[in-house]
């Protein structure tokens, strides 16, 4: 990591199968907000978030006070992890942007739909 993360920056590290990433948000000095299976939404240290993996910092234009306000609202009623409707990306984007979304999940669903359509409509001999 060459850049010290600012409040609201997205933090990304490899998770499983090396094509799915775990995503969190920098929320202070050595503090990361993220959502993990069996643990739900919480704040941990950078080391715990990294889990021995390299962490990539994605700068955002998020306003730190807004990020922290959304963070406190989330922590007042933390959400449990669910792969399709409350995963790490849903939580991170809710805090950074104010809306929940998961680009990785959208990509995977799109890929599955395209694969299914190709299977259905591909000419057979």
Helices and strands as residue ranges (DSSP letters): E 10-16, E 20-28, E 31-36, E 40-44, H 46-50, E 55-58, H 64-76, H 88-97, H 103-121
